[in-house]
């Protein structure tokens, strides 16, 4: 199972709409969950609406939280969406068995309890790929400590699963001039190292949420070779492709 978890305060302002990018992710079998760390005022209202629309288009969940609630929310969303994805697959199987409209609630109580047990077990044992995509625009700077704590706690939660959990971490915009996204680490099961690495992020610049999501989708589906990444000081920075996968999305 594949998930993108976007942590942002909303209000993207560069490139393709993140709602379009989220719909693309869903079409590729990737669930998009969005956690909004929102300020009050007009920008907060606009950011909240964008966050809701991104998650809806990506088949995932959205939550608006205060920084102190961020760590608990990341863990909860990860586990709930895994269970939800499995339940959707189970319901499809039930439709084939029970006919059109068949779903978990139509089963007798004893059978339903057995299916729920299987869903819970699969939630813990299934392989899980999570790409964390963190908004590192200037407006997120006061919330960075909460983001670090959330990532640390997520790592602890994933380590408690019996199934293999791989994590990749990205932030946007990237460090290099004109870079829309930076990969902090590619797929890894060495979860203890991720939170430590995350301290190097320098918050700055604009909010290219949509283009950043497109880069992550390309990475998760194995298409980034067409778009390309350039190496800089040990990190990977996405570069705009003249042709191929990202050419229609980069502004």
PyMOL commands that set and color helices and strands:
alter all, ss='L'
color gray80, all
select helices_A, chain A and resi 18-27+42-57+67-98+104-106+109-125+138-159+192-200+209-220+224-227
alter helices_A, ss='H'
color red, helices_A
select strands_A, chain A and resi 2-8+30-37+62-65+128-135+165-172+182-188+229-232+235-238
alter strands_A, ss='S'
color yellow, strands_A
deselect
rebuild
show_as cartoon
